[in-house]
């Protein structure tokens, strides 16, 4: 029963966190576009690893999002800001639930204490309720479309 609750809580947590970031960026014009597209191309594997349960930390993804937001051309700068604000909200809610990004990484890797982790995951699940929204979804879709059109990069 605890294993089922832990798995369900982990799945809900992963879905909440993944819904924010996995739609990524695009390009504008000139050197800025090239630099942004290069930054995006360098980040695709790392961000894809998060979606597939690969070996990447949420902190690393947050850093990648921050860098992509800084490099984003005007066409998608606002969308990146929206995603980064959503990620900051996740971090705030994790803090409210008594969890750090490092603890979250430990729990998701299966290395934590299952009993203690279950309580924290349940608290975090409650804290993250209602975090997904149309604004985040729209920002992700726009970034995804721009990445394909301007950078020839397919984001999932």
SULZI-V76048 format. One record per residue. N is the residue number from 1. RES is the residue in three letters. PHI is phi as a letter, one per 30 degrees, with the letter a starting at -180 (* if undefined). Layout:
n=[N	N]
res=[RES	RES]
phi=[PHI	PHI]
This chain:
n=[1	2	3	4	5	6	7	8	9	10	11	12	13	14	15	16	17	18	19	20	21	22	23	24	25	26	27	28	29	30	31	32	33	34	35	36	37	38	39	40	41	42	43	44	45	46	47	48	49	50	51	52	53	54	55	56	57	58	59	60	61	62	63	64	65	66	67	68	69	70	71	72	73	74	75	76	77	78	79	80	81	82	83	84	85	86	87	88	89	90	91	92	93	94	95	96	97	98	99	100	101	102	103	104	105	106	107	108	109	110	111	112	113	114	115	116	117	118	119	120	121	122	123	124	125	126	127	128	129	130	131	132	133	134	135	136	137	138	139	140	141	142	143	144	145	146	147	148	149	150	151	152	153	154	155	156]
res=[UNK	UNK	UNK	UNK	UNK	UNK	UNK	UNK	UNK	UNK	UNK	UNK	UNK	UNK	UNK	UNK	UNK	UNK	UNK	UNK	UNK	UNK	UNK	UNK	UNK	UNK	UNK	UNK	UNK	UNK	UNK	UNK	UNK	UNK	UNK	UNK	UNK	UNK	UNK	UNK	UNK	UNK	UNK	UNK	UNK	UNK	UNK	UNK	UNK	UNK	UNK	UNK	UNK	UNK	UNK	UNK	UNK	UNK	UNK	UNK	UNK	UNK	UNK	UNK	UNK	UNK	UNK	UNK	UNK	UNK	UNK	UNK	UNK	UNK	UNK	UNK	UNK	UNK	UNK	UNK	UNK	UNK	UNK	UNK	UNK	UNK	UNK	UNK	UNK	UNK	UNK	UNK	UNK	UNK	UNK	UNK	UNK	UNK	UNK	UNK	UNK	UNK	UNK	UNK	UNK	UNK	UNK	UNK	UNK	UNK	UNK	UNK	UNK	UNK	UNK	UNK	UNK	UNK	UNK	UNK	UNK	UNK	UNK	UNK	UNK	UNK	UNK	UNK	UNK	UNK	UNK	UNK	UNK	UNK	UNK	UNK	UNK	UNK	UNK	UNK	UNK	UNK	UNK	UNK	UNK	UNK	UNK	UNK	UNK	UNK	UNK	UNK	UNK	UNK	UNK	UNK]
phi=[*	d	d	d	d	d	d	d	d	d	d	d	d	d	d	d	d	d	d	d	c	d	c	c	c	b	b	c	b	i	d	d	d	d	d	d	d	d	d	d	d	d	c	e	d	d	d	d	d	d	d	c	i	d	d	b	c	d	d	d	d	d	d	d	d	d	d	d	d	d	d	d	d	e	e	b	d	d	d	d	d	d	d	d	d	d	d	d	d	d	d	d	d	d	d	d	d	i	b	c	d	d	d	d	e	d	d	d	d	i	c	d	d	e	d	d	d	d	d	d	d	d	d	d	e	d	d	d	e	i	d	d	a	d	d	d	d	d	d	d	d	d	d	e	d	d	d	d	d	c	c	h	b	c	c	c]
